């Protein structure tokens, strides 16, 4: 995976990535499982760590949509009223200037991980620009949009007479506490993000065509025929080695 931006909040995280080898489900399964087991171990918990629903994967249709979504990710702590400036967020959060810069080095935690296990003592993460961007161009566009979003969030909170929790109070939160409000259910879970109407129509048309071809291939397979599934088929390809068409 090529990582472009990230922000880890108290109970969820956001990533903007390029899935080079079409392995996003395996990547998410590995990361979510490892994080859940490691954090549960450090807190002495045994229950489910993540909510029992699938992750949300949204395809970004254009260069402008990539910048917009990456800025949304980095502006999340400010928009949520947690800190006044994104750089104050005490959790993991990338900065626009990280893109194309020196790798971020993380030391293996002492909790949960065995000192003689298969994972290395340190790991490096290099943030790269998305396809079609240079590092400098993406960082500059991202910095400008994050600044605008942060300013807008501060204006809205001030108009609502709300302040910011602050980094110290964020750190003081009990990790075993539960929110008092109920999560909203049965809302839309988009698969495409595109501000341009026609690019959105185009992307949705491709998705509809994929689903139609997949259903036809599935029906043929159940009748005993060996047919090729459309490009983008994942689980059947990984678990049952079904033939798949090459990407066009």
Secondary structure as UniProt FT lines:
FT   STRAND          2..8
FT   STRAND          13..18
FT   TURN            20..21
FT   HELIX           24..43
FT   STRAND          59..60
FT   HELIX           63..79
FT   TURN            80..81
FT   HELIX           86..88
FT   HELIX           96..98
FT   TURN            99..100
FT   STRAND          104..107
FT   TURN            115..116
FT   STRAND          122..125
FT   TURN            131..132
FT   HELIX           135..159
FT   TURN            160..161
FT   HELIX           167..171
FT   TURN            175..176
FT   STRAND          192..193
FT   HELIX           197..222
FT   TURN            223..224
FT   TURN            231..232
FT   HELIX           235..240
//
